Amino acid sequence: MTSFPGPQVSRRSLLHLGAAAAGAAALTSCSRGLGGSSSSGGGDATRTLEFMFWGEGDQNKKLIAALDLYQKSEGASKVNPQYSGFSGYYDKLATRVAGGNPPDVFQIHLPYLMEYVKRQAVQPLDQYKDDLGLGAMPEYVATTTQADGKYYFALLGAATQPAIIVNTTKLKALGLAAPGTDWTIDQYKATMAEVWGKSGHKLAGTADLGGSPIALESFLRGRGKALFGEGSALGFGEDDLAAWLQLWQDLRGNGSAVPMAVTAAASGFQNDPVTVGKAAYTGTATSRGLPSMQSLTKDALSLGTFPSGGPGSQPGTNIIPAGWFAISPKSKNIDGAVSMLKFLTSNAEAANLMGLARGVPIPEDIRTTVSKSATGLNKLVLENYALVAAQGPAALQMYPPGASKLLQTSLPNVNQVVGFGKSTVPQAVAKFFSDAKSALK
C-alpha cells in the first residue's frame, strides 16, 4: 500500500451496509470522544453531535482545533469527535450505519458516495445548500456534492489530485533536481530509473502506485478515457488496464519502484516509502497530504504533478474535493450538524486553524485570507492549486454503486498478485474485468 487510500478497505465495509450488523462498533482511536453510542437528540442544539472522520499525520489534530473553536461560538452544539487513520475507517463506519447507530456527521469519499445515497444513509441538504455554500462552488468540485438531482455532501476544501510528493533532500544528495510540472509518462519512467541508478541501487525512484484508483484515473485521463462510462459501465478497456499494470511491473522489475513486499506493508503516511527512506517519490490522494507527510520526516519534501499522456492529452493532475462530509438522516440534531459544517467551511479563523489539512478553502474570500498568511509547504500547495485551476480542471464523475469494492479491493489485489509473481498481467486484467461484472450492477 502507499499513501493513497485504497487497499486498506476490507469487504466487510461493503457487506455491513447491506445487512444489519449485530451491534455498533466504537471508533477506536488514539484520543478522546471514542464512545460508540449516539447522544444526539430531537432537534435540540444542546445535544452532542458525534462527528466521525479520518486523517493522517496532523490532519485530525488540526480539525479538532477548529471544532474546539466552533464549540465556543454562540449557539454551537457540543461535538464528540471520533477519529482514526484511514485503515479500517470504512469498516467501522459501515458497522455503525448498518447497526442503526450512525454518527451524526461523518467523512466519506468518492467511491462510497452513491452507495450511501442509494441506501438512504445520507441526509439531503437542498434546504441547507446556501448555508453550506453548495450552490456557489465551481462545477469541477460541485458535481460530486449531488446525486439524483439533490445535494447530499458538504465540502471543507478542495485539492489537486493525485499529488506527487518529492523528497528533495534525497534528490539533492544524488545531484538530481525535481522535474517541472509538465512531464509525460515516459519522462516519469526515465526519472525513476535515474534515481535508482544514481543511488547505486539503494533508493527506489518511486512508491508503487499501481493499486491506486486515483493514479489509474489520471493515467486514463491522459489516454482520453475515464474510470466509468454511462450508467455502471467501465470507461476503459482491457488494453488500458494492461498498460497500467505492465507499467508498474516494469518499474518494479528494474528497481525504479519499490518491491511489492514494501508496498504491501506501507499503510499510512508513517510507513510510506518516502517517509521511511526507501523511495524518492510517492503519491498521496491529494495535495493536502503534503504538510502532514512532511511532519513525519526530517527530509525536505516538495510537490509535483502526475505525468500526462503526452502532447495534446489532458493534464495528469486534477482538482477534486479534499473530503466529503455527510449528515445522517437518523441524526436528531440536523440543524446543529449543519451549523457545525457551515462554521468549518465559512469561518476564516477556523480555516486558519485547519490550514490546508482538509484542503484548500473553496470560498474565494476564505481562500484569500488563508493565502495571505501561507508560508512554506502551505504556500506551495496553494500555488499548485492555482496552477491546476488555471488549466481548466475536468468535472468529476460520480462513481456508480459497487465502485468501492472494485476500486478499493479488486484493483489493489490485481496489482499485488502481479507484483508478487502470482499472476501474469493478462490474467490479472481478466480477473479485474470479471470482478467488475459482479460489482457494477
N, C-alpha and C positions, 0 to 999 in steps of 0.2 A: 504494500500500500504506500501511497505517497500522501502529501498533504491535501490532495483533492478528496473531499468527502466521497465515499462510494463503497469500497469493498467491506467496510465495517458493518454494513447493514445486513441483518440476517433475515431469513424468510419469515421469521416469527412476526416481524413488524407488519407483514402483509396479511398473514393468516389471522392475526388478532383483530384486525379491522373487520374481518368478515364473519367472525363468530364471537359471541360473548365470552369474555375471559372469566376465569374463576374468581379473580379478585383484582384489585387495582394495585399496581406496583408503585412503591415510592420511588421518586427520582433520587437515587443515591448519588452523592457527590461529595465535594470537599469543603462544604461550608454550611451556612445557616439555611433555614427555611426548607428542610428536607422532608417534612411530613407529607403523607400521601393523601390525606382526606381533604376534601374541598371545604372551605369555610365561607364561601360566598353565600349571600342571602338575597331575598327577593327585592331587587331593585334598590337596595339600600347602600348608599355610597359609604356608609360607615363599616360595611362588611369588607373583610380582607379579600384581595384578589390574589389568586395563585397564578404566577407567571412562570412558564416553563420554557427554557431556552438552552442553547448550547453555544460554546465558543472555545477557542484555543488561545494559548498564550495569555495575554492580559485582557482579552475581549470581554469576558464575563465581569471582571473587576470594574472595568470602565462603565459597563451598562448598569451595574449595581450602584455606582456613584451617581449616575443620572436618576435612577429610581429613588435613591435617598433624597435627592433634591426635589423630585416630584412630590414625595410624601410630605414635604414641608410647605407645599403650596396650598392655597386656600381651597377647601372643599375636596382635597385629594383623598382617595381611598388608601388604606394601608395595602402594602404589597408584600407577598410572601414569595421571594424569588427561588425557583428551583432549577438548578443548572448543573451542567456537566460538560465534558468534552463531547465531541461528535460520536465517538464509539458507543454504541448501544442506545443512543438517544431515541431513535425511532421505535425501537422495541418497547421502551418504557412508555413513550407517548401512546403508541398503539394499544398497549395493555390498559392504560388509563381510559382511553376513549372507548374501547370495546367493553370495558367493565362498567361503563356508565358513570365514571368519576373523572371526567376530563378536567384539566386545569382551565381557568377562566380564559387565559390568553396563552398562546403557545407559538413558538417559532416553527416554521415549516419551510421546505424548499421545493424547487420546481418539479422534480419527478413525482412528488406526492400530492400536488395541488388538486388535480382533477379527482383523484381517488377520494380525498376528504370531502370534496364538493359533492360527488355522486352519493356518498354515504351520509350526506346531510350532517357532517360533523363540524361544519364551519358556519358561522352566522353571516347572513347577507348584511352588507354595510351601506346599501344605497342611501339610506336616510342620514348616514354619517359621512358621506363622501366629501362634503365641503369641510367638515371638521378635520378630516384626515388628509385633505389636500389631494384626493384621488382624481378629481376632475381636471386638475391643473398640471398633471405630470406629462412629460414628453411621451410620445407614443411608444418609443423603444423600451420604456420600462412599464408603461401603463397597461400594455396588453395582457400581462400575466397577473394583474390585480382583479381581472374579471373572468367570469365563466358563465356561459348561457345567458348573457345579457345582464348579469348582476355583478356588483362589486362584492368581493369576499376577503381580500387580503390588503393589509396595510404595509407600507414600506418605511423602514427607518433610514434607508440610504441606498445608494447605488455604487457600483464599482466596475472597473474593467475586468473582463473575463476572457480567457484564463489569464492569470498573471504568471509571467516567467520571473522567478527570483534568481538573482545572480550574486554569487559570493565573490565580490570584487577583491577581497583580501587574497583569496586563493588565486584568482586570475593574475593579480599584480605580482605575486610570488613566482608565477610561471612566465612572467614577461608578456602576458596577454591582456588585451582590452576587450571589454564587452562590446558586442556588435551594436549597430544602430537599431532603430525601431522598424526599419523597412528591410526585412530579410525573408528569405524563402526556406522551404523545407530542405532543399539541397544545401544551402548555406548553413542551416542548423546542423545537419549531419556532419558537415566538414568541421564546424566549430567544436562539436562534442568530441570528435576524433582527435582534434588538435590538443584539447585538454588532456586526454588520455595519453597521447604521445609525449607531450611536453613534461608531464609529471612522472615520466619513467614508468608508466603503467601502475601508478599508485593512487591516482584520483580519477574517478569516472567523470565523464563530461556532464551527465545528467541523471536525475532520478528517472525511474521508469514511469511514463505517463500513459502507457498502453491500455491500462484498465480504467482510465478516466473518461467518463462520458462527456465531460466538459471539453477536454482536449480533443476527443474524437469529433465533437460537434464543430469545433473550429477547423479541424482538418477537412471535414466535409464541406464546410462553407467555402474553403479555398478551392474546392473541386466543383463548386456550383450546386452542391447537394445540401440536404438537411437531415436531421435525425428522423423526422417524421414527415409524412406527406398528408394527403387528405384522410380524414377520419382517423382510423387507428393503424394505417399502413406505415411501414418504414419509408423513409425518404431517400434511401440509398440502397445500392446493390451489393451483391456478394463480392464483386471485384473491389469495391471501395473498402469494405472491411478487411479483405485480404491484404490490400496495400497497407492499411494501417497496422495490422498485426505483424506483417512482414517487416515494416519499418522498425518496429521495436525489437523484433527478433534479431534483425541485423545489428542494431545499436548495442544490444546486449552481447551479441556474438563477438564484436570487435572491441569490447571494453568501453565503448562510448556511453553506455548506460549501465547502471549498477546491476549486479546479478539479481535474479528473481528471488533468491533467498533473502537478500537485503530488503527488497520491496515488500515481501510478504510480512516482514517484521516491523515495517515502518509506519506504525499507526500514530497519527497526531503529529503536530509540529515538532514536539520534543524528540521524536525519533526519525524525522525526515532526513534523508541522506545529506542534504546541505547542512542541517543543524549539527549532525554528528560527524561531519567532515569527510563524507565518502563520495561527494559529488560537488561540482562547481555550480550546477544549475538545477533548479527544481521547478515545480509548478504548484500554485495554490489556486483554489477555486476562483478567488477574486483578489484584486489588489489590496483589499483591506487586510489581507493576511500578512502583508509585508512588515508593518510595525510589530505585530505580535510575534512573528518569527524572529525578528531582529532581537527581541527581548530574551531570546533563548541562546544566543551565540555572541561571542565577543568579536567575531569577524564582521566586517562591514558588508552589508547586503544592499543590493540595488534592484531596480525594477525594469523588466523588459517587456516585450510584446511577443505573442505567439507568432511563429512564422506563417507567412501567407503561402498560397499555392503558386505564386509567381506573377508575372506581369498580367494585368487585367483581372486578376482574381480579387475577391473581397478580402478586406483586412482580416488577419487571423484573430485579432482581439476585438471584442465587442463590449458594449455596456449593458449590464443587467442589474436587477435589484440585488443588493447585497444580502438580503434576507427577507422573507415574507413572514408576516405575523397575522394570526387569525384569532378570532374570538369564538369560544364555544357557544352554540345555541342553548346549551344547558346552564350557562352562567346566569346567576340571578343578580348580577351586578354589571350588566352590559354597559350601562351609562358610565360606570366607573372605569371599565376596561377601555372604552373609547376615550375618556378623559386622559387616561394614562398614555395611550398611544399618541393622542394629539399633542400632549406635552413633549413626548420624546421626539416627535417629528417637527415641531414648530418652535420650541423654546431654544433660544440662542445659547443660553448658559448650559443647558443640558447637552446641546450639540458640542460645546467646547469640552465638557467633561468626558464625553464619549470619544472625542477626537474623530478618528476615522475607523474605530473599531467595529462599527456597524455600517460602514460605508460612507461615501461622500454624500452630504445632505442634498436632497433633491430640490427643495425650495431655493430659488436663486438668492434670496436675501439671507437665508441661513448659511448657504454655501459661501457667500461673500464674507460674512462675519467670520466663519471658520478659517477661510483662506488668509485673512489679514494677519492672523497670529500663527499660521502654519510655518513650521521650520523643518529642516531635515527630511526624514522619510515621509512625513505627512505632506510636506510641500511637493515632494517627488510624486506621491500618489495623486495629488490634485492636478499636477501638470500632466501626468499620464492620462488622467480622466479627460482633461480638456483636449488633449491631442486626439484621443479616440472619438470624442464627441464631435469634433470638427470634421471627422471623416464620414459622418452620417451613419450612425450605428443602425444595424438591422433590428427590426422589431422582433422580439422573442415570440416563439410559438408556445402555446400551452400544450404540455405533453398529455397524451391520452391515458386513461386508466390502464394499469398494467405496466406503465413505463418504469416505475420504480424498481420492480423486480428485474426487469430486463437490463436496465442500465446500472443499477447498483449491485446486482448479483451476477447476472449472466456475463456481462462484458468483462468485469474483473476476472471472473473464473476462466473464460476462454483465453485471456491474455496470460493468466497464470499457468495453465496447463501447457501452453506453447513454451513459455519461459522455462518451465521445469523439464521440458523434453518429453512430456507425456502425450502430446498431440502434435500433429502437423498443422500448419496454417489452414489448409483446405478442410481438415477435419473440424478444426475449431470454428471456422466460418459456418460450416454446415450445422454444427451444434447451436450456434447463436441464432441462426435463422429458424431452426426448429423451435428453440425457446421462444422466439418472437411470435410464432404462430399460436403458441399456448398462452402467452402472456397478454397479447394485444387482441382484445375482442370487443 
